[in-house]
Amino acid sequence: MSTQTTPPNPSDVPRVTTKTLQEMKSADIPIAMLTAYDFTSARLLDQAGVDVLLVGDSASNVMAGNETTLPMTLDHMIYHAQCVVNAIERALVVVDLPFGTYQGNSREALVSAIRVMKEAGAHGVKLEGGHVIADTIERIVTAGIPVMGHLGLTPQSIYNFGSYKVRAQEEEEAEQLLADAKRLEEAGCFALVLEKIPAGLATKVTESIDIPVIGIGAGSGTDGQVLVMHDALGLTTDFNPRFVRRYARLDEEIKGAVGRYIEDVRSRDFPSEDESY
């Protein structure tokens, strides 16, 4: 008689937790993660079965129209996180700590993380950076707050990088990234995002640490994938990195629907008698 057990079906999990993600990695079930910033879209993504919703500081780009993520404040992030948390029943909600709210010192970082958890009801926070913020992560985790790490291309450091090119292509930087990943695991991170790094390196990192690794522009060898919702659904089409796959063209759908609405208003076809009181 076989003693092999059937891997759990993520869709049957009533509420995704950090433990769920660890079990998915162990069972080799890829984790599906998308960004969300408002109640309506978060509810749809949650109902569709997304495992993790990231309230990303990419809201600065897709919601506010800024060039970088840097203008986002902690109050901004808490507002967007509140909207998302109010919508979900199943997904794990992780919130980016924005630039300037954790780099100064670990006490400031802890205060920022506590505000996100208490005021928004989030399930965890995400911080960008490697060994230089490991002590900060340890302090936040010690307080009982789950932390997701982020290595590779870290958008909050874009002015330091000088471009959005692929990171860790050279051996020295690749070795440092692997060391950073291990340090973040030691610091207590429950998961790690790898952004825009060579696929081979991402696979090596994934196999070298026990916590789940989520990739974006990091190949298929990670434990899961994340995309910005607006990119995946075709709400924004002026951003075209090679790692984005568009699963819809909602920009065309929305413009078409609005165009038909305008026509009906102009012709007085809307509202009809049945749509009037």
C-alpha positions, 0 to 999 in steps of 0.5 A, a space after each residue: 500500500 502506498 503511503 504517499 499523500 496527496 498535496 493539499 489543494 490551495 483552493 480548499 484553504 479557507 484562509 491563507 497564512 504564512 504556514 500555508 505558503 510554507 506548506 505549498 513550497 514543501 508540496 511544490 505547489 506554486 504560489 500565485 500573488 498579485 498586487 491590489 490597492 482598492 476594495 473592488 479589485 481586491 475582492 475580485 482577486 480574492 474571489 478568483 483564488 489568488 493566494 497573496 495580495 501585495 499592497 505594493 508601494 507601486 500604488 505610487 505608479 499605477 494609482 497616483 501616476 508618479 514616476 517612482 515609488 518614493 513619494 508614497 507615505 505610510 499614511 498612503 499605504 495604510 489607506 490602501 491596505 485598509 481598502 484591501 483588507 476590508 475586501 478579502 476572505 481568503 488571501 494573505 495580505 502583505 503591505 510594503 513599508 514605503 521608503 523612509 519608514 524603516 531605513 533610519 533605525 529599527 525602532 522607527 521600522 517597528 513603529 511603522 510595521 505596528 501601525 500597518 498591522 493595527 490600523 490596516 489589519 494587514 497580515 504582514 509587511 514587506 521590506 526591501 534590502 539585504 543584510 543591512 536591514 537584517 537586524 531591523 527585520 529581526 526586531 519586527 519579527 520578534 514583535 510578532 509581525 511577519 516580514 517578507 523580504 525583497 532582493 534584486 531590483 529594489 525600486 526604492 533604491 532606483 536612484 542608487 541603481 541608476 536604472 531598471 536593468 537586471 540585477 546580480 548578473 555579475 558573480 560578485 553581486 550574485 554571491 552577495 544576493 545569495 548571502 543576503 537571502 540566507 541572512 534574511 531567512 535567518 532574520 526570520 522572514 517568512 518569504 522572499 521576493 526576487 525581482 529582475 534577476 537571472 533565472 538561474 540565480 533565482 532557482 539557486 536561491 530558491 533551492 538554497 533556502 527553506 522559505 518560499 521565494 516569489 519571483 517577478 522577472 526571475 524565471 520559473 524556478 521560484 516557488 511562486 510568481 507576482 505581477 502588478 495587477 494593472 500590468 497583468 490585466 492590461 489596465 496599463 500598457 505603456 510599461 512593457 518589460 519582458 516579464 509581464 504577461 497580459 491576461 486581458 486588455 481591460 483598457 480596451 474593454 473599459 474604453 469601449 464600454 465608456 464609449 457606448 455609454 457616451 453614445 447612449 447618453 448623447 442619443 437619449 437612449 439611456 436611461 430608458 423607460 424601464 430604467 426610470 422611476 
